[in-house]
């Protein structure tokens, strides 16, 4: 969802340590007095631009490159607005809370301290910098909870209406909803190019295992048409997906991420967003599931309205 992309974009776009020195700086945006400089934008966008530049050149797509940079700048502007809102609401976290968040991330990825530090180092991050970014992410999540989610209500009447309209869905065969990052293999690619693309996919998977947001990485890397929708491919019954993807999708639990999967269409990383085993759900569980779906839909819609209001009342100047 849009909120997830905004909340975790800094985590997904961790910059290296040398790009800024290589860029002559200038201000590319001002957001209520906070500035975004060209080096910051280039740090965030360089992996995407580098990876896609050859493809865009082949297609004669210089404008596509500029559009990608404008889209990333737009994300940075939204991030500034949310950060400013967190400051206005005096949202803070103690060192202890950040310690627990770091430890939870390590446990989730089954890494000890040394392994986690090694992954951060590969991304050009020190632990202090990672803690700073994680704190920012936590603040953004708290803003979304406080300003949007806390105000959402889903009525019994709404649940009843949805449940009645989709009654047949609850008696269907097992289904899975998936999200994917897909890297294409251009026609005629040699073994070296295929290996390079596979290495890129493994690098993206490492970022996910290090705790970076899947949806944000979709926006940066995925070459699938679903990238515009955050990589959400929708709901599938068994056998409707490519066999290699189907095997993983129906064997994983919600929230789990697959290894890199090779198909004729390229390299895929798949995340299970949700699964439904109709025969295993009670009436109460089905209605709770419906309520969650409606809540998520409202949260996404309300976020769009909320961020649009922040933009409208903000002073934003763009010079890109």
GIGI-V922636 format. One record per backbone hydrogen bond with DSSP energy under -0.5 kcal/mol. NH is the residue of the N-H (numbers start at 1). CO is the residue of the C=O. Records with the same first field share a line. If there is no record, write none. Layout:
# GIGI-V922636
NH = CO ; CO
This chain:
# GIGI-V922636
5 = 1
6 = 2
7 = 3
8 = 4
9 = 5 ; 6
12 = 8
13 = 9
14 = 11
22 = 18 ; 19
23 = 20
25 = 23
28 = 36
29 = 36
30 = 317
31 = 34
32 = 30 ; 315
34 = 31
36 = 29
38 = 26
41 = 37
42 = 38
43 = 39
44 = 40
45 = 41
46 = 42
49 = 45
50 = 46
51 = 47
52 = 48
53 = 49
54 = 50
56 = 52
57 = 53
58 = 54
59 = 55
60 = 57
61 = 56
65 = 61
66 = 62
67 = 63
68 = 64
69 = 65
70 = 66
71 = 67
72 = 68
73 = 69
74 = 70
75 = 71
76 = 72
77 = 73
78 = 74
79 = 75
80 = 76
81 = 77
82 = 78
83 = 79
84 = 80
85 = 81
86 = 82
87 = 83
88 = 84
89 = 85
90 = 87
91 = 86
92 = 90
98 = 94
99 = 95
100 = 96
101 = 97
102 = 98
103 = 99
104 = 100
105 = 101
106 = 102
107 = 103
108 = 104
109 = 105
110 = 107
111 = 106
116 = 112
117 = 113
118 = 114
119 = 115
120 = 116
121 = 117
122 = 118
123 = 119 ; 120
124 = 121
125 = 120
130 = 126
131 = 127
132 = 128
133 = 129
134 = 130
135 = 131
136 = 132
137 = 133
138 = 134
139 = 135
140 = 136
141 = 137
142 = 138
143 = 139
144 = 140
145 = 141
146 = 142
147 = 143
148 = 144
149 = 144
150 = 145
151 = 148
152 = 149
155 = 153
159 = 155
160 = 156
161 = 157
162 = 158
163 = 159
164 = 160
165 = 161
166 = 162
167 = 164
169 = 166
170 = 166 ; 167
171 = 168
172 = 169
175 = 276
176 = 236
177 = 274
178 = 176 ; 234
179 = 271
180 = 231
181 = 269
183 = 267
184 = 182
186 = 184
189 = 186
194 = 190
195 = 191
196 = 192
197 = 193
198 = 194
199 = 195
200 = 196
201 = 197
202 = 198
203 = 199
204 = 200
205 = 201
206 = 202
207 = 203
208 = 204
209 = 205
210 = 206
211 = 208
212 = 207
217 = 213
218 = 214
219 = 215
220 = 216
221 = 217
222 = 217 ; 218
223 = 182
227 = 224
228 = 225
229 = 226
230 = 227
231 = 226
232 = 229
233 = 178 ; 231
234 = 178
236 = 176
238 = 174
240 = 237
245 = 242
246 = 242
247 = 243
248 = 244
249 = 245
250 = 246
251 = 248
252 = 248
255 = 272
256 = 253
258 = 270
261 = 268
263 = 266
266 = 263
267 = 183
268 = 261
269 = 181
271 = 179
272 = 256
273 = 177 ; 271
274 = 177
276 = 175
278 = 276
280 = 277
281 = 278
286 = 282
287 = 283
288 = 284
289 = 285
290 = 286
291 = 287
292 = 288
293 = 289
294 = 290
295 = 291
296 = 292
297 = 293
298 = 294
299 = 295
300 = 296
301 = 297
302 = 298
303 = 299
304 = 300
305 = 301
306 = 302
307 = 303
308 = 304
309 = 305
310 = 306
311 = 307
312 = 308
313 = 309
314 = 310 ; 311
316 = 314
317 = 30
319 = 28
